[in-house]
Amino acid sequence: MHSRRKSMRPVSQRRLVRTIVPSDSARLLLVRLQFEPPTAMTARIVVAAHLLICLPGCVSGPADVAVADAVELTRAEPHAPVQASIDVQHYAIDIELRPAERAIAAVCTLRFHAQGRTLDQVSLDLAGLTVERVTDGAGAELGFVHADDELVVMLAEPLAPGDVAEIRVEYGGSPRKGLWFAGDAGGAPTHVFTQGECEDAHWWFPCVDEPGDRATTELCVTMPAHWTSVAAGELIESVTTAGTRRDRWRMPTPHPTYLTTLVAGAFEEHRTEWDGIPLRFLAPAQWAGRLESSLAATAAALEFLSEVTGRRYPYSKYSQACVQNFPFGGMENISATTLAVEALSDERGRRDSDPTELVVHEAAHQWFGDLLTCADWSHVWLNEGFATYLTMLFAERTLGQDAFRTAVRDALDEYTAGDRGANRRPLVWSVYKDPLDLFFGGHTYQGGAVRLHHLRFVLGDEAFFRGLRIYVGENAGRGVVTDDLAAAMEEASGVNLGPFFEQWFYSPGYPEFETRWRYDAGRQRVLLSVNQVQALERGTPAAFSMPVLVEVKTATGTSSHRLAIDQRRHLFEIPSETEPEWVRFDKYGWIPCRHSTEKELSEWLAIAASDDDVNGRRDAVRALGAALADEGSRADVLAPLLSILAGDSSAAVRVAAAAELAQGGAGCIEPLAESARSDAAATVRVAALGSLEAFGRRAAVRGTRKQREALTAIANEVFEARFSWDTMGAAAGLVAAVYGDKAFEWIVGVITLESPNGELRANLAAQLARLDDPRVPGVLLDLALQESEPPLARIAAARGLARFARGSRRARDELTKLLSTANGKLRQETVQLLAALMDEEDPELTQALSAHYESSVSPRERRAIEASFAKR
C-alpha cells in the first residue's frame, strides 16, 4: 500500500534523472546517437541506455547481438520508478504444498483500489505457473490473459480512481523460483522456503511485484501433518487433520511483496523471547542443536537496534528459519528472517566465521528494508548500506573501537576495489538488467556504509544519530528515497546537505589522495601536501570537498586538526613547536577514499608501536613488511614485527604482522609457530600458518631434512589440536608445502573427517587442488559430483577441478555436468568457473553454456555467461 508521501522537493526530480544520466565528460564517449525524444527526460534515458556503466558480469558491447543462438549481449537499461495503475491493500494467499510433486495449488485474493484513472482491466505479475480461474469479489467469472509473465484480468465493471475491488486467482504448478523445495528424505523434499528479493514473489503468487507497493498479508498453508511453518506476522490458527496441518498467518503491517515469506518443513525449534517479543529459531534436525549458540546475539541485536533507531522492534514476533540450498547468506523477510543452514556451525566453525554479523545484519533490515523500504531499486543502498553500517555499530558497542574500525576499513577496501573501471557508477543508480545486478560490486552494501560513516563525521554523533531517529520516525511504513534521508539529516543538524548528497550519492567515484609532509623547523610548521589524483573518467569529480581529520604527534603530545578540502591540490600549514613523530591524514578513516603516502621508516615504526587507531597500525605493519624485504632495513623492523605479532591487542594487526613475516628469516619460524598454536584468534593462526607455508616451500626446495621435519611437526600439532576448521585447513597447506609427493596421501587420509557443514573437507579440497599430482582430479571429481556431500565441499572441489580443466577435456566435461545440480550455489559457482574457461575453440562448452543460459532463471548465472560470450 502506498502511504501518504511528503511533497517532493524540486531537486528530487532532477536527482531522479541524475540516477540514469551520465556526466557531460562521459557523454563525450557517445557516437552520433540518433533518436526522437518525446520529452527531455526520455532523451536522457536513451542517452543513458547507450552509455552503460557495466555492473559485474554486465555487457557493454553492441546491443541485440545473438551469440550461439541463445545468449543475447543486450545492454542493461535505465529503469524509471513504476507508476502502477492499482494500489494493492491486502493479499490473502491460501497455498497447498505438494512436496512429492514439488508443486503447489493456491488461491490468491487481492483487495486493491484504482489510482490515476478509471480501469476496465488490471495487470498483475505472475510467472511460471498456470492460472485456472479468476473471479471477482461477488464470485463472478472474469476473463483473463496470462502471457509473458503478466496476468491481465478484465473487470466486470469499470473501476474509478479510489474505488476498491477484489479479485480471486486460482493457480498452481511447480515454481521455477520464488518458492523452493529443499532437503531430501527418500527422494522427497523435507522443507520449502520462499525468496522474493528482488522481484521473485510473482513466481509463487500473483502480485504487483515492485518494492514501492505495500500491502498487508494473510497466508494460509496446508502441508504434511509433521511439518511446521513460519511466515510473516502472527500465527492465528493451526489445525491438524488426518495427514495434513493447516496454519494461518497474518501480517497487519503493510510491506512490499518481496518480503512476503513462507518457510515450512520438518524442523526442530528453539523458542525464547526478548522484551516480551517471542523469538523462534528453526532448522532441520541435523542443525537444530546449534541454533541457540549460533543465533545467541539475536536478543542483544534487537535491544541495540531499538535503542539506536528510537523505534522498538515493530512486529509481534521475530523468527529465524535456517534452510538448505538457500541462495544467499540470509534474507530479511518481515518479522521472519530466512538463513542458510551454513550459518549454524559448531564452536570451531564460529571461531572461523562468527554468525553474529549475519544475525545483526538481517535484524537491522527489520527497520531498514522492512519498516522503511527503498521506493524503487535505484535507492536500494538505503536498505543494504544501513544494515551494513548498523552491523558495524553493533560491533562498536559490543566489541570496541578496534573491531568497529577494522570492519569499516575492510568495507572501504572492498568498495574501492569494486568501484573502478567499467563498474564505476553513483550509489543511486537505476541501470540494470535485473535489479539484483545492483547488489554486487561493492556499491550497495559497503559503499553505502562507508558514506554513512563519513556523514557521521561531517555532522558529529549527536546530529547524526538524531537524524537517524528522525529518518526512521518520519518514514516508518513507507517507501523511501535518498532525499528522505537528506531531509532528516538536515532537520537534525541544520546543515544544508544538498552538496554532500550530490557528491557522495549522485556522482560516481571517490577521492584518491596522495599525501606527504615535511617539517619547517624555522617556522615551526608542518607543511602537508594533499593531492587528489583520481582519474577524470565516467563523471568522477575532479575534486571532492570534505573535512578531514589530521593528527600531529610530537614528543610532548598529540594535536588534532579538522581541515577543509575543496580543491584538487592543497598545501596546509599546521603549527608544531617540535618535529612530529608522525602526521596522520584522515585519522580514524572517516573518508571513503584511497590514500597513499610517503613516510620515513622511523615514522612507520612509531605508528606501528603506539597509534591508537587500529588501521594506522595495520598500515604501518604492511609498510614495515615492505621494509623487511630490504636487507638494509631488516634489522630495524624484524623485532618490532615479532613484538606486534605476539602482543598487539587487535587480531587484525596481528594478522597483518603474521603475513608480513613470511619474508623474514629462519628466526621467524618459532614465533609464527607459537601464534599458530596459541593465538586467541583463528584468523591469526591461519595467517601464521600461511607464512610458515612460505618457509615450507623454500625448505622443500633447498632446506635440510631437519627443517622439513620441524615444519611438518608444527603442521601435525596444529591440525591435531583442531582449534578451528580453517586452521586445520591451513595446517594441511603447510603439510602440502613440505611433504611434496607424500602430501596427497596425507590429505586423502584426513579428508573423510566430518565437520558440521563440510568446512574441513572444503579446506582440504582446496589444498588438494594445489598439488601437482595426477591423482588429484579424480578425487576432486568424485567429491564434486556426490550429491550427498556438503555443498561447501562440493564447491571447493569444483573450484579445484577447474584448475585442471584447461588441460583436460574430461575434467571440463565432468565439470559441465554440474550445471544440472539441484544445489543453487554449486550451480552458480560452476557457471562462473566454466565461463572463465570458455573460448571460441571449445564448441562443446559454448553449446553447454548457451543451453544453460536459455533455461536459467538466475540473474547472476546469466550475467556470468553474458560476460564470457562478450569477451570472445
Secondary structure, DSSP 8 states (H G I E B T S, - for coil): ---------HHHHHHHHHTT---HHHHTT--------SSHHHHHHHHHHHS----TT---S-TT-EETTTEE----EE------SEEEEEEEEEEEEEGGGTEEEEEEEEEEEE-SS-EEEEEEE--SSEEEEEEETT--B--EEEETTEEEEEEEEEE-BT-EEEEEEEEEE--SSSEEEE--BTTB--EEEE--TTTTGGGTS-B---TT-EEEEEEEEEEETT-EEEESSEEEEEEEETTEEEEEEEEEEEEEGGG--EEEES-EEEEEEETTEEEEEEE-HHHHTTHHHHTTTHHHHHHHHHHHHTS---SS-EEEEEETT-SSSEE--TTEEEEEGGG---HHHHHHS-THHHHHHHHHHTTBTTTEEESSGGGTHHHHHHHHHHHHHHHHHHH-HHHHHHHHHHHHHHHHHHSSGGG---SS--EESSGGGGGSSSIIIIIHHHHHHHHHHHH-HHHHHHHHHHHHHHHTTEEE-HHHHHHHHHHHH----HHHHHHHTSS----EEEEEEEEETTTTEEEEEEEE-----TT--SS--EEEEEEEEETTEEEEEEEEE-SSEEEEEEE-SS--SEEEETTT--SSSEEEE---HHHHHHHHHH-S-HHHHHHHHHHHHHHHTSHHHHHHHHHHHHHHHHH-S-HHHHHHHHHHGGGS-GGGHHHHHHHHHH-S-HHHHHHHHHHHHHHHHHHHHH--HHHHHHHHHHHHHHHHHT--HHHHHHHHHHHHHHHGGGHHHHHHHHTT---TTSHHHHHHHHHHTTS--TTHHHHHHHHHH-TTS-HHHHHHHHHHHHHHHTT-HHHHHHHHHGGG-S-HHHHHHHHHHHHHH--TT-HHHHHHHHHHHHH---HHHHHHHHHHHHT-
